[in-house]
Amino acid sequence: MNLLNEIGSAKNVGIAGHIRPDGDCISSTLALYAYLKCARPDIRCVVFTQDNPPSIFSYLEGYDEMNLTYSFDGKFDVFVALDVSSYDRLGDALTFFEKADKTICVDHHETNPGLADVNEIRPHASSTCEVLFELFEKEYIDKAVAECLFTGIVHDSGVFQYSNMSRRSFEIVGQLVEYGFDGPKIIQETFYEKSYVQNQILGRALLESILFMDGKCIVSMVDKKMMDFYNVLPKHLEGIVNQLKNTKGVEVAIFMYEMGTQRFKVSMRSNGGVNVAKIATLFGGGGHDRAAGVEMNGTYHDIINALSHEIEKQM
């Protein structure tokens, strides 16, 4: 895909990622925003985000200009969905996407069927930010764009440790760091650094985790009461499932938090023996073979029983 050619003579472009945005989602939307400011300064760009974006990403250019209220009159000439694998993941931005004269989707989720008029989906890429780097014309990449792209790759690769990091991924990271931003600071302050309360609820989740299936699976759950007690939001629970996955002997880690009465957000991580994306897809979710998520209804035990049944089929 030639991204600039696909955008063509558009006068206004809408950009959105998925609901409950993570590092790659925030970074990819702001990377495209910063890129178009360099390449096509005549375009009016609006970046929508479903939830208040995590403040750890406030150093990224365009962070303070994101539209949190979904206020926009008229329709967009082009609307770009980034890191979005299904229509429902667009949240309130779906209306703008459906009304746009032309839609583009750039993603790296293997479960993405192709949502837009024009799609660039690369399941083997480390992140949507990696895909964007390949689509961007290098003359329009400046420090702000590079910083966004680097941040997205850092977060969706677990600081370069996941299997989605290829030789090409490392080559791209090497090119990005030459733009002069402080990469180690970004990694420390946006990926590793946690607040005292975040560490408390992480400890609670680990303390109350349960091993099952002969120690090959581990699960932990945080209910609404616990979240209220520690005064944390869903965005503060990032990283818990990855820590669970690091348990010796575990093939699959599951972390759940309560969204409402008998409704849970479920995150799954695999060490390679189980394709958790296939399992998530069965229940209406999606993701990657080693990292996937889904929203499920039922009791905690009902959900674990349903997931265990599917995990066992792959063991």
PAZAPA-4460 file (N, C-alpha, C; in steps of 0.05 Angstrom, whole numbers, plus 32768, in hexadecimal, padded with zeros to 4 digits):
% residues 315
    n_x    n_y    n_z   ca_x   ca_y   ca_z    c_x    c_y    c_z   seq   type   mol
   8011   7FE8   8000   8000   8000   8000   8011   8019   8000     1      M     A
   800A   802C   7FEF   8017   8047   7FF1   8003   8058   8000     2      N     A
   8009   805D   801A   7FF6   806A   802C   7FEF   8086   8023     3      L     A
   8002   8095   801B   7FFC   80B1   8012   7FEB   80B1   7FF9     4      L     A
   7FF0   809E   7FE7   7FDF   809D   7FCF   7FC3   8095   7FD6     5      N     A
   7FC0   8083   7FE9   7FA5   807A   7FF1   7F96   8091   7FFE     6      E     A
   7FA4   80A1   800D   7F97   80B8   801A   7F90   80CD   8005     7      I     A
   7FA1   80CE   7FF1   7F9B   80DF   7FD9   7F97   80FD   7FE0     8      G     A
   7F82   8108   7FD5   7F7C   8125   7FD8   7F6A   812B   7FEF     9      S     A
   7F68   8118   8002   7F56   811C   8019   7F5C   8136   8028    10      A     A
   7F47   8144   8030   7F4A   815D   803F   7F48   8158   805D    11      K     A
   7F39   8143   8065   7F38   813C   8081   7F3A   811E   8085    12      N     A
   7F4A   8116   8099   7F4F   80FA   809E   7F4A   80F4   80BB    13      V     A
   7F3A   80E0   80C0   7F35   80D6   80DB   7F47   80BE   80E1    14      G     A
   7F50   80BD   80FA   7F62   80A8   8102   7F58   809D   811D    15      I     A
   7F57   8083   8120   7F4F   8077   8139   7F5B   805B   813C    16      A     A
   7F60   8054   8155   7F69   803A   815C   7F53   802B   816B    17      G     A
   7F5A   8017   817A   7F45   8007   8187   7F3E   8012   81A3    18      H     A
   7F28   8008   81AD   7F1F   8010   81C8   7F33   8005   81DC    19      I     A
   7F34   8012   81F4   7F48   800B   8208   7F64   800A   81FC    20      R     A
   7F6D   8021   81F2   7F86   8021   81E2   7F9F   801A   81F2    21      P     A
   7FB0   800A   81E6   7FCA   8003   81F2   7FE0   8013   81E4    22      D     A
   7FF9   800C   81EA   800F   801C   81E0   8011   801D   81C2    23      G     A
   800D   8006   81B5   800F   8006   8197   7FF8   8015   818B    24      D     A
   7FE0   8014   8197   7FC9   8022   818D   7FCD   8040   818E    25      C     A
   7FD3   804A   81A6   7FD8   8067   81A9   7FEF   8071   8197    26      I     A
   8004   8061   8197   801C   806A   8188   8017   806A   816A    27      S     A
   8009   8056   8160   8004   8055   8143   7FF2   806B   8139    28      S     A
   7FDD   8072   8149   7FCC   8088   8141   7FDB   80A3   8141    29      T     A
   7FEB   80A7   8155   7FFA   80C0   8157   8011   80C0   8143    30      L     A
   801C   80A9   813C   8031   80A8   8128   8026   80B1   810D    31      A     A
   800E   80A7   8106   8002   80AF   80EC   7FFB   80CC   80ED    32      L     A
   7FF1   80D6   8103   7FEB   80F2   8106   8003   8104   8101    33      Y     A
   801A   80FD   810E   8032   810C   810B   803D   810A   80EF    34      A     A
   803B   80F2   80E3   8045   80EE   80C8   8036   80FF   80B4    35      Y     A
   801B   80FF   80B6   800B   810F   80A3   8010   812D   80A7    36      L     A
   8016   8136   80BF   801D   8152   80C3   8036   8159   80B4    37      K     A
   8049   8146   80B1   8061   814B   80A1   805C   8148   8083    38      C     A
   804E   8133   807C   804B   812C   805F   8035   813C   8052    39      A     A
   801F   8141   8060   8008   814E   8055   7FFD   8163   8069    40      R     A
   800B   8179   806E   8003   818C   8082   7FE8   819A   807B    41      P     A
   7FDE   8196   8063   7FC5   81A2   805B   7FAD   8192   8064    42      D     A
   7FB2   8179   806D   7F9C   8168   8076   7F94   816E   8092    43      I     A
   7F7A   816F   8097   7F70   8171   80B3   7F6E   8154   80BE    44      R     A
   7F7D   814E   80D2   7F7D   8133   80DE   7F70   8134   80FA    45      C     A
   7F60   8121   80FF   7F53   811E   811A   7F59   8102   8124    46      V     A
   7F65   8100   813B   7F6A   80E6   8148   7F56   80E2   815F    47      V     A
   7F47   80CD   815D   7F33   80C6   8171   7F3E   80B0   8183    48      F     A
   7F37   80B2   819D   7F3D   809C   81AF   7F26   8097   81C2    49      T     A
   7F20   807E   81C6   7F08   8076   81D6   7F0A   807E   81F3    50      Q     A
   7F21   807A   81FF   7F24   807F   821B   7F3A   8094   821F    51      D     A
   7F3B   80A0   8237   7F51   80B2   823C   7F6B   80A2   8239    52      N     A
   7F7C   80AA   8227   7F95   809B   8222   7FA7   809C   823B    53      P     A
   7FB6   8087   8240   7FC8   8086   8257   7FDC   809E   8255    54      P     A
   7FDF   80AB   826C   7FF0   80C3   826D   800D   80BC   8268    55      S     A
   8015   80A3   826A   8031   809C   8265   8039   80A2   8249    56      I     A
   8026   80A5   8237   802C   80AB   821B   8029   80C9   8214    57      F     A
   8028   80DA   8228   8023   80F6   8224   803B   8104   8216    58      S     A
   8052   80F7   8215   8069   8103   8207   8067   8101   81E9    59      Y     A
   8054   80F1   81DF   8052   80ED   81C2   8044   8106   81B6    60      L     A
   804E   810F   819F   8042   8126   8192   8025   8120   818A    61      E     A
   8013   8132   818F   7FF7   812F   8188   7FE6   8124   819F    62      G     A
   7FF3   811B   81B5   7FE4   810F   81CB   7FCF   8122   81D5    63      Y     A
   7FD5   813B   81D9   7FC2   814F   81E4   7FAD   8157   81D0    64      D     A
   7FB0   814F   81B7   7F9E   8158   81A2   7F8A   8142   819A    65      E     A
   7F8B   812B   81A7   7F79   8115   81A1   7F5C   811C   81A9    66      M     A
   7F4A   8114   8199   7F2D   811A   819D   7F21   8104   81AF    67      N     A
   7F1A   810B   81C8   7F0F   80F8   81DB   7EF1   80F9   81DB    68      L     A
   7EE5   810C   81CE   7EC8   8110   81D0   7EB9   8107   81B6    69      T     A
   7EC8   80FF   81A2   7EBC   80F7   8189   7EAA   810C   817D    70      Y     A
   7EB3   8124   817F   7EA4   813B   8174   7EB0   8142   8159    71      S     A
   7EA1   813D   8144   7EA9   8145   8129   7E90   8146   8117    72      F     A
   7E8D   815D   810A   7E76   8161   80F9   7E7D   8158   80DC    73      D     A
   7E6C   814A   80CF   7E70   8142   80B4   7E7D   8126   80B3    74      G     A
   7E89   8120   809C   7E97   8107   8099   7EB3   810B   808E    75      K     A
   7EC3   80F6   8091   7EDF   80F7   8089   7EE2   80EE   806C    76      F     A
   7EF5   80FB   805F   7EFC   80F1   8044   7F09   80D5   8046    77      D     A
   7F1A   80D2   805A   7F28   80B9   805F   7F28   80B4   807D    78      V     A
   7F22   809B   8085   7F24   8094   80A1   7F37   807C   80A3    79      F     A
   7F4B   807E   80B5   7F5F   8069   80B8   7F5C   805B   80D3    80      V     A
   7F58   8041   80D3   7F56   8031   80EB   7F71   8024   80EF    81      A     A
   7F7D   8027   8107   7F97   801C   810D   7F96   8009   8125    82      L     A
   7FA3   7FF2   8121   7FA4   7FDE   8137   7F88   7FD4   813F    83      D     A
   7F76   7FD5   812C   7F5A   7FCD   8131   7F54   7FB4   8121    84      V     A
   7F4B   7F9E   812E   7F47   7F85   8120   7F29   7F7E   811B    85      S     A
   7F17   7F8E   8127   7EFA   7F8A   8122   7EEB   7FA4   8126    86      S     A
   7ED4   7FA6   8119   7EC5   7FBF   811A   7EBE   7FC8   8136    87      Y     A
   7EB6   7FB6   8147   7EAE   7FBD   8162   7EC5   7FC9   8172    88      D     A
   7EDE   7FC3   816A   7EF5   7FCE   8178   7EFA   7FEB   8172    89      R     A
   7EEB   7FF6   815F   7EEE   8013   8159   7EDD   8024   816C    90      L     A
   7ECB   8017   817B   7EBB   8026   818E   7EAB   803C   8181    91      G     A
   7EAB   8054   818D   7E9C   806A   8183   7EA6   8075   8169    92      D     A
   7EBE   806D   8161   7EC9   8077   8147   7EBD   8068   812F    93      A     A
   7EAE   8052   8135   7EA3   8042   811F   7E91   8053   810D    94      L     A
   7E82   8065   8119   7E6F   8076   8109   7E7F   8086   80F4    95      T     A
   7E95   8092   80FC   7EA5   80A1   80E9   7EB1   808F   80D4    96      F     A
   7EBA   8077   80DC   7EC5   8064   80CA   7EB1   805C   80B4    97      F     A
   7E98   8057   80BD   7E83   804E   80AA   7E7B   8064   8097    98      E     A
   7E7C   807D   80A0   7E73   8093   808F   7E88   809E   807C    99      K     A
   7EA2   8097   8081   7EB8   80A2   8072   7EB6   809A   8054   100      A     A
   7EBF   80AC   8043   7EBF   80A6   8026   7ED2   808F   8020   101      D     A
   7EE7   808C   802F   7EFA   8077   802B   7F06   806E   8046   102      K     A
   7F0A   8054   8049   7F15   804A   8062   7F2F   803A   805D   103      T     A
   7F41   803C   8070   7F5B   802F   806F   7F5F   8021   8089   104      I     A
   7F69   8009   8089   7F6F   7FFA   80A2   7F8C   7FF1   80A0   105      C     A
   7F9C   7FF8   80B5   7FB7   7FEE   80B8   7FB9   7FDF   80D2   106      V     A
   7FC2   7FC6   80D1   7FC1   7FB6   80E9   7FD5   7F9F   80E7   107      D     A
   7FD8   7F91   80FD   7FEA   7F79   80FD   7FDD   7F61   810C   108      H     A
   7FC2   7F62   8110   7FB5   7F4C   811D   7FAD   7F37   8108   109      H     A
   7FB4   7F1E   810D   7FAE   7F09   80FA   7F90   7F04   80F8   110      E     A
   7F80   7F0D   810C   7F63   7F08   810B   7F55   7F1E   80FC   111      T     A
   7F63   7F31   80F1   7F56   7F47   80E3   7F4E   7F3E   80C7   112      N     A
   7F33   7F3E   80C1   7F2A   7F35   80A7   7F2D   7F49   8090   113      P     A
   7F35   7F62   8097   7F36   7F78   8084   7F1D   7F89   8086   114      G     A
   7F1F   7F9E   8096   7F07   7FAD   809D   7F01   7FC4   808A   115      L     A
   7F14   7FCC   807B   7F12   7FE6   806C   7F11   7FE2   804E   116      A     A
   7F0F   7FF8   8040   7F10   7FF7   8022   7F2D   7FEF   801A   117      D     A
   7F40   7FF9   8029   7F5C   7FF2   8023   7F69   7FE8   803D   118      V     A
   7F75   7FD1   803C   7F80   7FC4   8054   7F9D   7FBD   8051   119      N     A
   7FAD   7FC2   8066   7FC9   7FBA   8068   7FCC   7FAB   8082   120      E     A
   7FCA   7F91   8081   7FCB   7F80   809A   7FE3   7F6E   8098   121      I     A
   7FF5   7F70   80AB   800D   7F60   80AB   8010   7F51   80C5   122      R     A
   8005   7F39   80C7   8004   7F2A   80E0   801F   7F24   80EC   123      P     A
   8034   7F24   80DC   804E   7F1D   80E7   805E   7F35   80F0   124      H     A
   8052   7F4D   80EE   8060   7F65   80F8   805D   7F66   8117   125      A     A
   8071   7F73   8123   8071   7F75   8140   805A   7F86   814B   126      S     A
   8051   7F99   813A   803E   7FAD   8143   8032   7FBC   812B   127      S     A
   801D   7FCB   8130   8013   7FDC   811B   8027   7FF2   8114   128      T     A
   8036   7FFB   8128   804A   800F   8123   805F   8005   8110   129      C     A
   8066   7FEC   8112   807A   7FE1   80FF   806E   7FE2   80E2   130      E     A
   8055   7FDB   80E0   8048   7FDC   80C5   8048   7FF8   80BA   131      V     A
   8042   800B   80CB   8042   8027   80C3   805D   8030   80B9   132      L     A
   8072   8028   80C7   808D   8030   80BF   8092   8027   80A2   133      F     A
   8089   800F   809C   808E   8005   8080   807D   8015   806C   134      E     A
   8067   8021   8075   8056   8030   8063   805E   804D   8060   135      L     A
   806C   8057   8074   8073   8074   8074   808A   8079   8062   136      F     A
   8089   808F   8053   809F   8098   8043   80B4   80A5   8056   137      E     A
   80CC   809C   8055   80E0   80A3   8069   80E6   80C1   806A   138      K     A
   80E2   80CF   8054   80E7   80EC   8055   80D4   80FB   8067   139      E     A
   80BE   80EF   806F   80AA   80FC   8080   80AB   80F1   809D   140      Y     A
   80BE   80E0   80A3   80C1   80D7   80BE   80D4   80E9   80CD   141      I     A
   80CA   80F6   80E2   80DB   8107   80F2   80DD   80FB   810E   142      D     A
   80E9   8109   8121   80EC   80FF   813C   80D2   80F8   8149   143      K     A
   80BD   8108   8145   80A3   8103   8152   8097   80EA   8147   144      A     A
   8098   80E5   812D   808D   80CD   8121   809D   80B5   812B   145      V     A
   80B7   80B7   812A   80C8   80A0   8133   80C3   8099   8150   146      A     A
   80C0   80AD   8161   80BB   80A7   817D   80A1   8098   8181   147      E     A
   808C   809F   8172   8073   8090   8173   8077   8073   816A   148      C     A
   8084   8070   8154   8087   8055   8149   8098   8043   815B   149      L     A
   80AD   804E   8167   80BD   8040   817A   80AD   8037   8192   150      F     A
   809C   8049   819D   808C   8043   81B4   8079   802C   81AF   151      T     A
   806C   802D   8197   8059   8018   8191   8066   7FFC   818E   152      G     A
   807E   7FFC   8182   808C   7FE3   817F   8095   7FD8   819B   153      I     A
   809F   7FEA   81AC   80A7   7FE3   81C7   8090   7FD5   81D5   154      V     A
   8078   7FE1   81D4   8062   7FD7   81E4   8056   7FBD   81D9   155      H     A
   8054   7FBA   81BF   8047   7FA2   81B4   805B   7F8B   81B2   156      D     A
   8074   7F90   81B7   8088   7F7A   81B6   8092   7F73   81D2   157      S     A
   8087   7F80   81E6   8090   7F7B   8201   80AE   7F83   8204   158      G     A
   80B5   7F9A   81FA   80D1   7FA3   81F9   80E2   7F8F   81EA   159      V     A
   80D9   7F88   81D1   80E8   7F78   81BE   80EC   7F5B   81C6   160      F     A
   80DC   7F51   81D9   80E0   7F35   81E2   80CD   7F21   81D6   161      Q     A
   80B7   7F2A   81C9   80A3   7F17   81BF   80AB   7F0C   81A4   162      Y     A
   809F   7EF6   819D   80A7   7EE8   8184   809F   7EF8   816B   163      S     A
   808F   7F0D   816E   8087   7F1D   8157   809D   7F30   814E   164      N     A
   80B3   7F31   815D   80CA   7F41   8155   80DB   7F31   8141   165      M     A
   80DD   7F3B   8129   80EC   7F2E   8114   8106   7F3D   810F   166      S     A
   8116   7F33   80FD   812F   7F42   80F6   8127   7F5E   80EC   167      R     A
   8112   7F5F   80DB   810A   7F79   80D1   8101   7F8C   80E7   168      R     A
   80F4   7F81   80FB   80EB   7F91   8112   8102   7F9F   811F   169      S     A
   8118   7F90   8124   812F   7F9B   8130   813D   7FAF   811E   170      F     A
   813D   7FAA   8104   8148   7FBD   80F2   8139   7FD8   80F3   171      E     A
   811F   7FD6   80F5   810E   7FEF   80F6   8114   7FFE   8110   172      I     A
   8116   7FEF   8126   811C   7FFC   8140   8137   800A   813E   173      V     A
   814B   7FFD   8131   8165   8009   812E   8164   8023   811E   174      G     A
   8153   8024   810A   8150   803D   80FB   8142   8052   810B   175      Q     A
   812E   804A   811A   811F   805E   812A   812F   806C   813F   176      L     A
   8140   805D   814D   814F   8069   8163   8163   807E   8159   177      V     A
   8169   807E   8140   817B   8092   8135   816F   80AE   8134   178      E     A
   8155   80B0   8139   8148   80CA   8139   814D   80DA   8153   179      Y     A
   815A   80CE   8166   8164   80DD   817D   8152   80E0   8195   180      G     A
   813C   80D1   8197   812C   80D2   81B0   8139   80BF   81C5   181      F     A
   812F   80C1   81DD   813B   80B1   81F3   812C   8096   81F6   182      D     A
   8135   8082   81E7   8128   8068   81E7   8127   805B   8202   183      G     A
   813D   8059   8210   813D   804C   822B   8129   805A   823E   184      P     A
   8127   8074   823D   8113   8082   824E   80F7   807A   8247   185      K     A
   80F1   8078   822D   80D6   8070   8224   80D0   8054   822E   186      I     A
   80E3   8042   822C   80DE   8026   8235   80D9   8026   8253   187      I     A
   80EA   8033   8262   80E7   8033   827F   80CD   8040   8289   188      Q     A
   80C7   8058   827E   80B1   8067   8289   8095   805E   827E   189      E     A
   8095   8051   8267   807B   804A   825C   8075   802C   825E   190      T     A
   808A   801B   8261   8086   7FFF   8262   808B   7FF2   827D   191      F     A
   80A1   7FF9   8289   80A8   7FEC   82A3   809E   7FFB   82BB   192      Y     A
   809F   8015   82BB   8098   8025   82D3   807B   8022   82DA   193      E     A
   8075   801B   82F3   8059   8019   82FD   8056   802A   8316   194      K     A
   803D   8032   831A   8037   8041   8333   8036   802E   834A   195      S     A
   8037   8038   8362   8036   8028   837A   801C   8017   837A   196      Y     A
   8006   8023   8373   7FEC   8015   8373   7FEC   7FFF   835D   197      V     A
   7FF8   8005   8346   7FF9   7FF1   8331   8009   7FD8   833B   198      Q     A
   801F   7FDD   8349   802F   7FC7   8354   801F   7FB8   8369   199      N     A
   800E   7FC6   8379   7FFE   7FB9   838D   7FEA   7FA6   8380   200      Q     A
   7FDC   7FAF   836C   7FC8   7F9D   8360   7FD5   7F87   834F   201      I     A
   7FED   7F8D   8344   7FFC   7F77   8337   8002   7F62   834C   202      L     A
   800C   7F6A   8363   8012   7F57   8378   7FFA   7F47   8381   203      G     A
   7FE4   7F55   8383   7FCB   7F47   838B   7FC2   7F32   8375   204      R     A
   7FC5   7F3A   835C   7FBD   7F28   8347   7FD0   7F10   8346   205      A     A
   7FE9   7F14   834B   7FFC   7EFD   834C   7FF7   7EEB   8364   206      L     A
   7FF1   7EF8   837B   7FED   7EE9   8393   7FD4   7ED6   8391   207      L     A
   7FC0   7EE0   8382   7FA7   7ED1   8380   7FA5   7EC1   8366   208      E     A
   7FBA   7EBF   8357   7FBA   7EB0   833F   7FB8   7E92   8345   209      S     A
   7FAE   7E83   8331   7FA9   7E66   8334   7FB6   7E57   831D   210      I     A
   7FC5   7E43   8323   7FD0   7E31   830F   7FBB   7E1B   830A   211      L     A
   7FB8   7E13   82F0   7FA6   7DFC   82EA   7FB0   7DEE   82D1   212      F     A
   7FA3   7DD9   82CA   7FAC   7DC8   82B4   7FC9   7DBF   82B8   213      M     A
   7FCD   7DB3   82D0   7FE8   7DA8   82D7   7FFE   7DBE   82D6   214      D     A
   7FF6   7DD6   82DD   800A   7DEC   82DE   8011   7DF8   82C3   215      G     A
   8002   7DF0   82AE   8008   7DFB   8293   7FF9   7E15   828E   216      K     A
   7FE5   7E1B   829F   7FD5   7E34   829C   7FD4   7E42   82B7   217      C     A
   7FD2   7E5C   82B5   7FCF   7E6D   82CD   7FBA   7E82   82C8   218      I     A
   7FAA   7E88   82DC   7F95   7E9C   82D9   7F94   7EAD   82F1   219      V     A
   7F8D   7EC6   82ED   7F88   7ED9   8303   7F71   7EEB   82FB   220      S     A
   7F62   7EF4   830E   7F4B   7F06   8308   7F4A   7F1D   831C   221      M     A
   7F43   7F34   8312   7F3F   7F4C   8323   7F22   7F54   831F   222      V     A
   7F13   7F55   8334   7EF7   7F5D   8332   7EF3   7F7B   8336   223      D     A
   7EDB   7F84   8332   7ED6   7FA1   8334   7EDB   7FAB   8350   224      K     A
   7ED4   7F9B   8364   7ED8   7FA3   837F   7EF6   7FA8   8385   225      K     A
   7F07   7F97   837B   7F23   7F9A   837F   7F2E   7FB2   8371   226      M     A
   7F24   7FB7   8358   7F2D   7FCE   8349   7F25   7FE8   8358   227      M     A
   7F0D   7FE8   8363   7F04   8000   8372   7F15   8004   838B   228      D     A
   7F1C   7FEE   8398   7F2B   7FEF   83B1   7F47   7FFC   83AC   229      F     A
   7F54   7FF4   8396   7F6E   7FFF   838F   7F6C   8018   837E   230      Y     A
   7F54   801F   8376   7F4F   8037   8366   7F5F   8036   834C   231      N     A
   7F5B   8020   833E   7F69   801C   8324   7F55   8019   830E   232      V     A
   7F5D   8020   82F6   7F4D   801D   82DE   7F59   8007   82CD   233      L     A
   7F4B   7FFE   82B8   7F56   7FE8   82A7   7F72   7FEE   829C   234      P     A
   7F77   8008   8296   7F91   800E   828B   7FA8   800A   829F   235      K     A
   7FA1   8008   82B9   7FB6   8004   82CD   7FBC   7FE6   82D0   236      H     A
   7FAE   7FD5   82C2   7FB2   7FB8   82C5   7FC4   7FAD   82AF   237      L     A
   7FCF   7FBF   829E   7FE1   7FB6   8289   7FF9   7FA8   8295   238      E     A
   8001   7F92   8289   8019   7F84   8292   8015   7F6D   82A5   239      G     A
   7FFD   7F6B   82B1   7FF8   7F55   82C4   7FF9   7F3A   82B6   240      I     A
   7FEC   7F38   829F   7FEB   7F1F   8291   8007   7F16   8287   241      V     A
   8017   7F29   8280   8033   7F22   8277   8043   7F18   828F   242      N     A
   803F   7F23   82A7   804D   7F19   82BE   8044   7EFD   82C5   243      Q     A
   802A   7EF8   82C2   8020   7EDD   82C7   802D   7EC9   82B3   244      L     A
   8030   7ED1   829A   803C   7EC0   8286   8059   7EB8   828D   245      K     A
   8066   7EC8   829C   8082   7EC2   82A3   8085   7EAD   82B8   246      N     A
   806F   7EA2   82C2   8070   7E8C   82D5   807C   7E73   82C9   247      T     A
   808F   7E67   82D6   809D   7E50   82CB   8089   7E39   82C7   248      K     A
   808B   7E2D   82AF   807B   7E16   82A8   8060   7E1C   829C   249      G     A
   8059   7E36   829C   803F   7E3F   8291   803F   7E41   8273   250      V     A
   802B   7E36   8266   8028   7E39   8249   8015   7E4F   8242   251      E     A
   8000   7E52   8252   7FEB   7E67   824D   7FE5   7E76   8266   252      V     A
   7FE5   7E91   8264   7FDD   7EA2   827B   7FC4   7EB0   8274   253      A     A
   7FB2   7EB2   8287   7F98   7EC0   8283   7F95   7ED4   829A   254      I     A
   7F8E   7EEC   8292   7F87   7F01   82A6   7F6C   7F0D   829E   255      F     A
   7F5B   7F10   82B2   7F40   7F1A   82AE   7F3B   7F31   82C1   256      M     A
   7F2D   7F45   82B8   7F22   7F59   82CA   7F05   7F5E   82C4   257      Y     A
   7EF6   7F65   82D9   7ED9   7F67   82D7   7ED2   7F83   82CB   258      E     A
   7EC2   7F82   82B6   7EB9   7F9A   82A8   7E9D   7FA2   82B2   259      M     A
   7E8D   7F8E   82B9   7E72   7F92   82C3   7E68   7F78   82CE   260      G     A
   7E4F   7F77   82D5   7E45   7F5E   82E1   7E47   7F47   82CE   261      T     A
   7E57   7F33   82D6   7E5D   7F1B   82C6   7E66   7F22   82AA   262      Q     A
   7E76   7F36   82A7   7E83   7F3D   828E   7EA1   7F43   8294   263      R     A
   7EB2   7F35   8285   7ECF   7F38   828B   7EDF   7F3D   8271   264      F     A
   7EF4   7F4D   8275   7F08   7F50   8260   7F1D   7F3B   8265   265      K     A
   7F23   7F2A   8252   7F35   7F14   8255   7F4E   7F18   8243   266      V     A
   7F65   7F17   824F   7F7E   7F18   8240   7F8C   7EFE   8242   267      S     A
   7F97   7EF4   822C   7FA5   7EDA   822C   7FC0   7EDE   821F   268      M     A
   7FD4   7ED0   822B   7FEF   7ECF   8220   7FF8   7EB2   821E   269      R     A
   8007   7EAC   8209   8011   7E91   8205   802F   7E91   8202   270      S     A
   803C   7E7C   820B   8058   7E79   8207   805F   7E6B   81EE   271      N     A
   804B   7E66   81DD   8050   7E5B   81C3   8042   7E42   81BC   272      G     A
   803A   7E32   81D0   802E   7E18   81CA   8010   7E1A   81C4   273      G     A
   8004   7E30   81CB   7FE7   7E33   81C7   7FE2   7E4E   81B7   274      V     A
   7FD2   7E4C   81A3   7FCA   7E65   8194   7FB2   7E71   81A1   275      N     A
   7FB7   7E85   81B2   7FA1   7E92   81C1   7F8F   7EA3   81AF   276      V     A
   7F99   7EAC   8198   7F88   7EBB   8186   7F71   7EAA   817C   277      A     A
   7F76   7E91   8176   7F61   7E7F   816D   7F4B   7E7C   8182   278      K     A
   7F54   7E7A   819B   7F41   7E77   81B1   7F31   7E91   81B5   279      I     A
   7F3F   7EA8   81B5   7F31   7EC1   81B8   7F1C   7EC5   81A2   280      A     A
   7F23   7EBE   8189   7F11   7EC1   8173   7EF8   7EB1   8176   281      T     A
   7EFA   7E9A   8182   7EE2   7E89   8187   7ECD   7E97   8198   282      L     A
   7ED7   7EA9   81A9   7EC5   7EB7   81BB   7EC0   7ED4   81B4   283      F     A
   7EC8   7EDB   819B   7EC3   7EF6   8192   7ED9   7F0A   8195   284      G     A
   7EF1   7F00   819D   7F08   7F12   81A1   7F1B   7F0F   818A   285      G     A
   7F35   7F14   8190   7F49   7F12   817B   7F64   7F18   8187   286      G     A
   7F78   7F1A   8175   7F93   7F20   817D   7FA8   7F11   816D   287      G     A
   7FBD   7F09   817B   7FD3   7EFB   816F   7FD5   7EDF   817B   288      H     A
   7FE6   7ECE   816E   7FE7   7EB2   8178   7FF1   7EB0   8195   289      D     A
   8002   7EC4   819D   800C   7EC3   81B9   8000   7ED8   81CB   290      R     A
   7FF0   7EEA   81C1   7FE3   7EFF   81D1   7FC8   7F06   81C6   291      A     A
   7FB3   7F01   81D5   7F98   7F06   81CB   7F86   7F0E   81E2   292      A     A
   7F6F   7F19   81DB   7F5C   7F22   81EF   7F3F   7F1F   81E5   293      G     A
   7F2D   7F20   81F8   7F11   7F1D   81F2   7F00   7F26   820A   294      V     A
   7EE8   7F2F   8205   7ED5   7F35   821A   7EC1   7F1F   821C   295      E     A
   7EBC   7F15   8234   7EAB   7EFD   8237   7E97   7F02   824E   296      M     A
   7E7F   7EF6   824A   7E6A   7EF7   825E   7E6A   7EDD   826E   297      N     A
   7E62   7EDE   8287   7E60   7EC6   8298   7E6F   7ECA   82B2   298      G     A
   7E6E   7EB6   82C2   7E7D   7EB7   82DB   7E9A   7EB2   82D6   299      T     A
   7EAB   7EB9   82E9   7EC8   7EB4   82E7   7ECD   7E96   82E0   300      Y     A
   7EC0   7E84   82EF   7EC4   7E68   82EA   7EBA   7E5E   82CF   301      H     A
   7EA3   7E69   82C7   7E98   7E62   82AD   7EAC   7E68   8296   302      D     A
   7EB8   7E80   8298   7ECA   7E89   8284   7EE4   7E78   8283   303      I     A
   7EEE   7E72   829B   7F06   7E62   829D   7F01   7E46   8292   304      I     A
   7EEA   7E3B   8298   7EE3   7E20   828E   7EE2   7E21   826F   305      N     A
   7ED5   7E36   8264   7ED3   7E38   8247   7EEE   7E3A   823A   306      A     A
   7EFF   7E4B   8245   7F1A   7E4F   8239   7F2B   7E36   823D   307      L     A
   7F29   7E29   8254   7F39   7E11   8259   7F32   7DFB   8245   308      S     A
   7F19   7DF9   823E   7F11   7DE4   822B   7F1F   7DE8   8210   309      H     A
   7F21   7E02   8207   7F2E   7E08   81ED   7F4C   7E05   81EF   310      E     A
   7F57   7E0E   8206   7F74   7E0C   820A   7F7D   7DEE   8209   311      I     A
   7F6D   7DDE   8216   7F74   7DC1   8217   7F75   7DB4   81FC   312      E     A
   7F65   7DBE   81EA   7F64   7DB3   81CE   7F7F   7DB7   81C0   313      K     A
   7F8E   7DCB   81C9   7FA7   7DD2   81BB   7FBF   7DC7   81CB   314      Q     A
   7FBB   7DBD   81E2   7FD1   7DB3   81F3   7FDC   7D98   81E7   315      M     A
***
